[in-house]
Amino acid sequence: MGGIAIYCLNKIHAMPSPTLLYLHRYPIERESIQFAGLQSLLHALKTEFNVVYMSFGGKNIHPSPQLRDGIAFHELPAKIAPCDPCDKWLKTALYYSMLPLILGKIKKIAPDVILCKETLPWIPSLVARLNRPMLIDVSDWWASILLGHSAIGRPLALRMEQSEIRDWQQHRTLALTHTEAESRILTNAGFPLDRIRITEVPHPQGKYRPCNASDIRRKFGWGENDWVAALHGIMHPSKGYDEILDWWEALTQSHPNWKLLLIGGGGLESRYRKRVAESSRLGTSVFFTGWLESDDDVNSFLNAADCLLVTRRNSPENTGVVPSALHHSLMIGKPTVITGLPGLSEFIAHGQTGYAFEPGSFESFRQTLEQISSSPDEAKAVGERGRIDASKRFSPEKMAAQYLAAALEIARM
């Protein structure tokens, strides 16, 4: 009997690990920039799964041995340059046209679990029809991002998204959200609460930190009396750039020493540069860095500011969003100002770990910035408390454990 027991135990140990397919448009190196906890997540997933990563190849990307170690890759027959808006949207259209090929590849792999990180409209629903256990990482609501700027587009986008969410529940899915507000979006559309898992939002450890950036301030010609607010990321209208520029033009009348630093590029950068160049007030108070190649560069420019803005348009797709810009800004230790939307507000205690202004209110925005600029010692203390809170709250390891638990759970469903 003992010999039989040992034989059976050895046979169990020899069973192959289940397969998890990580699905995204972007190559793994680019995904690691957007998703700060990727390294920790992959490390956790590899303890229980054979991980397969399916995406486009990347243009001008150097493969990372650290990220790619122990992972199998299925690269689609095209390369994408996510920082090039034209190429990104061209390849997005190509991605849709290649869906029969993609679905066929997934069917052939027959993964035990799919982690769908590609949330373009109807992609999760189409993949779910393969009837494989699937985790849907809820993040960007692209229908609202693309259509939500107009009165006609907003209700259309909302109907599209609610219809898709209802479709998710017909399949073997769990939804991963990062805030209570995101979870409410799903339940309001009919998705069952017991199939939603809230996961931590990770921050890139060690990449964003306080440093001396006085050389950057000198480069821009800013003196001791100049007060600088900075906003960073890809320049997309859903982040509120149009509103911020409108408001900044008004603020320069009463605060001629205030400067706005726009860090990053892509998206509609050329449109915003043109608008600033055509305005006499904005032309002397708004500065651009252009696209920056490294986290270290972004970190340095963020440290050159007195106040960091994390803004979003007051629209449905931003209700529950928690952008990576929030973690970056908090970890700098400068006072961070958010648009007081539900998702962002879950991470900021106004006047304690950061500041929040009323969405869509110029007066609230103005008063918040005036409070910070007129009380620098108090604002500095708030910034430091925000940094300490963020360093404790946004744990990549805790996030990875939560994703792994969800993957093992859905594999058993």
N, C-alpha and C positions, 0 to 999 in steps of 0.2 A: 504493500500500500504506500509506504514511504517513497519507494522508487517511482511509483506512478504519480504521486503528488509532485515530486521534484521535476519529473518530465513535463507535467502539465504547466508548472510554474515557468519553466524555461521556454515552453512554447508560447505562453502569454507574453513573456518579455521579448520574444522574437517577432511579435506582430509588428508590421510596419506602422509608422505614425500616420495619422490622417493628414490630408492635404488641405491647406487654406490658400485660396486665390485672392491676392490683393489686386483690385482692379482700379486703375486710374489712367487718365490720358497722359499725364506727365511722367517722365522717367524718374527713377527713384532719387537721383541727386536733386532734382528740382522739388520733388515732394518733400524732401527733408528740409528745404528752406521754408516751405509753406507750413509744414507740420512739424513743429519743433521737437516733438517727442518721438519721432519716427525711429531713431536708433534704439531707444528703450523699448518701444513697441515691438520691433522686429526681434530683439533679444528675447522678450517674453514669449512671443508667438512660437519661436523656434524651439522652445522647451517642450512643446506639445504637438507641433504641426510641422510638416514639410511645407515651407512657404514658397509659393509661386507668385511672381510679380509680373503683371501684364500691362503694357503701356506702349506708347510711341517711343521711338528712340529720341535722343536729345541732340540738338545742334550745338556745337561748341561747348560741350559738357565733358569734363574729364571724369571717367568712371571712378567711383569711390570704393576701394577694396574693403574698407571697413563696413560700409552699408551693404555691399553685395555678398559678403562672406556667408556661405551656407544657404543661399537663396537661388532658386531656379528662375530663369527669366524667359518670358514669351514676348518678344518685341514685335510690334506691328510693323508692316512694311512702309514706314514713313518716319521722318524725323521732325520734331517740333521745336520751335524757339519761343517759349512762353513769354519772353520779354519783348518780342516783336508782335505788336497788336495785329498786324495784317496776317502774319504767319499763324498766329494763335487761332484766329477765327477761320482762316482757310482750313487748318488742320482739324478744327472742331467740326466743320461741315464734312470733312473727309471722314472723321470718326463716325458720324451718323451713317454715311454711305457704306462704311465698312462693318456695320453692325451684324449683317449676316455672317461675315467671316469671324468676327469677334465671338458671337454666340456659338458658332460652330467649334471654335477653338476651346471655349469653356466647356462645351458639352463633351468634347473629346478628352479633356483633362479630367472631367468628372470630379471636381473638388468636393470634399466633405463639408466645407464651409466657404462661402464667398464673403469677403469684406469689400463692399462696394463703396469706394471713396469717390467715385465719379457720379455726381448728382446733377448732371445736365438733365433737362426735362425728359422724362420717360425712360431714361437709361436704367435706373433701378427697377422699374416695373418690367421692362423687357427682359432684363437679366433674371428677375425673380420667376419669370415664366418657365425657366429651365427646371424649376422645382428642386433646386438645391437649397439647403439652409443658408440664409443670407443675413448679414448685418448691414444695415443701411446707415452710413455715417451722415447725419443730417447737418448740413452746413449752409452753403449758398443756395438761395432760392432764385434760380436764374430767370425764370419767367418774370418775376417781379423786378429783378435787376434790369432786365432788358426792356420791359414794357411799363414798369411802374412809374415812369416819369410823366405819364400823360393821364388825363381823366378817363379816357377811353381804355387805355391799356391796363390800368390798375385792376378794375373788376375782372377783366378777361384773364389776367395773370392769376388772380386769386382763385377763380373758378378752375383754371388749369391745375393749380397746385393742390387744391382740395380734392379734385378728382383723382389725381395721382396718389395722394396719401390714402384715400379710400381703397385704391387698387392694391397698395402695398399689403393691406391687412388680409387680402385674399390668398396670400402666399406664405411660405415658411420664412417669416422675417422677424427680426428684432430691430428696433430703431435706436440708434445711439445719438443722444443729444448732449449738449454741454451746459445748458441752463434750464431752469424751471420754465422760463418764458418760451424756449424752443419746444419743450414738452407740451405746453398749453396749445401751441399752434397745431400740433399733431392731434391732440385729444379733441380740440374744437372742430377738427375736420373728420372726426369719427374713428381715429386710430386708437386701439385699446391701450389704456394706461399700463396694464400689466405686461405689455410688450415693448415698453420704453425703458431704456437704461441710461441714466445720467452719468456721464464720465467726466473726469477732471480735464481741465484745459492746461496743457503743459507749457512751460516757458523754456526757451533755449538757454540752458544753464551755462553761465560764464561768458556768454556772447554779448550780453547787454549789461553795462555796469557804469558806475560813475568814473569819469576821467577828466583831465584838464583839456579844455578845448579853446583856450584863449587865442591860439594861433588862427583858428577858423574865424573867430569874431574879428580879429585884425584883418584877415583876408577880405571880409565883407565891408570893412570900414566902420564897424560898430564901436561906439564909445561906451564909457561907463554908464552914461545916462540913457542909452538905448535899451529898450525892453523888448525881448524877442520871444515870440510864440512859434512853435514848430508843429507841422503836421506831416506825417510820413506814410509812404506806401504807394501802390499803383494808383494812378490818378483817374479814378472812376467816379462818375457823377453820383452813384449811390452812397459814396462816402461824404457827400455834402460839400464838395469843393465849390460849387456855384454859390451856395448859400454863404459859405465862409468868405468868399471874395466880395459878395454884396455887402456883407456886414463890415468887412475890413475897410472897404472904401468909405463907409460912414464913420468908422472909428478914427480914421486918420485925421478927421477935422478937429477932434478934441484931444487926440493923442498923437501928435506928429512924430514923437520919438519911438512909437511902437513899430516893430518890424514883424513880418510874417515870413517864415522860412518853410518852403515846400520841398521836402526831402523825398527823392525818388523820381519816378517818371512813368513812361508807358501810358496806356489808356488814352486819355484825352489831353495829354501834356501839351501838345502843340496848340490846342484850342485855348488852354488856360494861359499859356505864354503870350498868345496873341492878345487876349483880353487885357492882361496886365500891361503889355506894351502900349496899348491904345488908351490907357487911363493915366492921367497925370498924377493922380493920387496913388494908385496902386503901383505905378512905375517906379516910385521912389521908396516904397515901403514893403514890397513883396519880392522875395529872392528865391531862385530855383537852384537846386544842386544838380539836376539831371539824374539819370539812372546811375546808381552806385553799385560797384561790383562785389562788395563784400560786406558782411555784418559789421566788421570793424569800422568801415567807412561810415555806415549808417549810425553806429554807436557814437562816433566822434561828432557828427553833425547834430545828433540829438542832444549831446552834452553842451553844445554851443548855445542852446536856448535857455530861457528863464522859465518857460512853461511849455508843457507838451499837450497837444490836442489830440483826442481820439474821437472823431466825429462820424456820424452817420446821418443820412437823410431820414427824416421822420416819415417812414413808409413801412408797409407790412413786412417786406423782406428783411428789414433790419430789427424787427421787434425782439428777437432772441439772440441776435448775433453777438459773438465775443471775438473780435478780430485780434490777430497776433500783435497788432500795433499797441493794444492795451498792455500786454505783458512786457513788450519792449520798453514802453514809456515808463511804466511803474518801476522797472528794474534800474532805470537811470537814477532814480531818487529825486527827480525834479517834480514839482507839483503837476499832476496830471488832471486834465479837464475832459470830461466825457459828455456826450449828448445823453441826457437822462432817459434813455430808452430802457425797457424792462430788463433785457439781458445784460447790458453793460452795468446797470444799476445794482445787479446782484453782487458785483465785485468791488464797488466803491461806496464807502461811508462818507457822505458829503461833509467836508470840513475836518475829517479825521484821517482818511487815507487817500483822499483826492477830492475833486470838485465835480459837480454835475450841474449843467444848465438845462432849463426847460426846453424840450425839443421844439424847434421852430420859432423860438422867442429871441429876437435880437436883444431886447432889454435884459433878459436873464443872462445871455451870453456876455453882454457888456458889463453888467454888474459883477459877474463872476471874475472876469479878467481884471477889472478895476480893484476888486478885493485882493487878488493875488499880487498885483503890481504895487499896491500901496502898503502891503504888509509882508515884506519879503521874509522876515524872520519866521513869522507864522507859516507862510507858504513853504519855507524850507523844511520846517518840522513836519508839515503834512506830507511833503514829498518823501521824507525819510521813513515815516510810518507806512506809507504806501509801499515803499521798496521792501521793508521788512515783512509786511503782510503778504506781498506777492511771492517772496522767496519761500514762505511757508505754505502758501495755498496751492501754487501751481507746480505740482510734483509730477515729473515724467514717469517715475517708477509707479506711483499710485495709479496714474492713467493707464499705463501698460497692463497692470494687474486687472484693472476693470475691463479693458478690452479682451484680455485673455479669458476672463471669467465668462464674458458674454459669448465669446466664440465657442467655448466648451459647452455652454448652455444650449446654444442654438444647434450645435452638432448632435445633441441628444434628443432634439425635438422631432 
